[in-house]
Amino acid sequence: MHVPETLRMAGAAEAQAFIDAHSFGFLLTPDLEATHLPLVLRREEGELGTLYGHVARANPHWRTLDHGEALVVFSGPHAYISPRWYAEGPAVPTWNYAVVHARGRIRLLDAAGTRQAVRELVAVHEPTLLDDEALMPVDFETRLLQAVVGFRLEITSLDGKHKLGQHRRPADQRGVYRALSEASDGGARALAAYMQCTGLGTGE
């Protein structure tokens, strides 16, 4: 990924926080097989953290994962940017977005590791479900776990990019932020909220 220094996230901590907030990733291996899936980041494991996830055993992608290299792409909010939103021209349309690329070594987990990875994912998104015997009885969970394969990816390279119009003049940034905030499109409003949260590209 091309990341000009002016658009680079501040460091690993910011990229890791982005992964936590936008944890549905795109897993790509050198054979160009790809799987979209949710992941959990354990920051304390490895220099840059370790990602945990699982794929369906019916998905042949898992057979190529063990001890290989992989890339995971985490995408945040994004939207079309009209040149009409700038204070003055000339200008061209563009697309603003935020994204993190995590590269690393991947290996498969055993049954116990897979169970832990799956339960950790549930704990992140709906922890009370882990104690709901009516919805997730132990025997039912055990059968379902046989249909998935867990993996871990130790991150060796972490790159984050904010393309939010930081290079534009403050008046242009304010115009873009205002237009995104008032848009009917949910994705555009999400990008505006992200800009406000990061303090980037709002012209303030």
C-alpha positions, 0 to 999 in steps of 0.5 A: 500500500502506498502511504505518503508520510502526511497520510500515515497513521501515527504509529502501531497503537493507532493502527491497532485501535483502528483494527479493534474498531473495524475488525471485519478483515479481508484475509489474502494469501500469496495464492490470491485466495481471499476470505472475509472474516471477523478477527480479534487482535491480542496486542500483548502477543508479539511486537505488533500484536497477533490476530485470531480468527477462524474459517469454515472447514468447508472453505478450502482456503484453510488448507493453504494457511499453515506456516505461510505469509498473509495480508489482512486488510481492515477497511474503515469508512469511505466516501466519494468527495465532490470538488463542488464541496471545496471553497474554490477550484480548480479541483477534481473528484476523489475518494477519502478513506481510512485503512490498515494493512497487517502482514504476518506469519499465519499458522493453524490452531489445534481444537483447543486453540480454535475453541478459545479463538471462537469464544474470544470473538463472541466475548468481544461482541456479545459476552452474555451469549457465552453463558446462555445454555439455551442458545449455546449448549455445550454439546451444540457448541462442540459440534459446531466447532468441528466445522471450523478451523482456527488460525493465528497471524503474528503481525510483522508489518502494520501500515495505517493510512488516513486519506481525509483531505489533510493536504487541502486548505482549511476552508476546503476541509470544512466544506467537505466535512459539512457536505459529508455530515449532511449527506443522506448516505450513511457511509458519508456520514460515517466518514464525517464522524470518523474525521471528527473523532480523529480530528483530521480533515475537518479544517478545525 
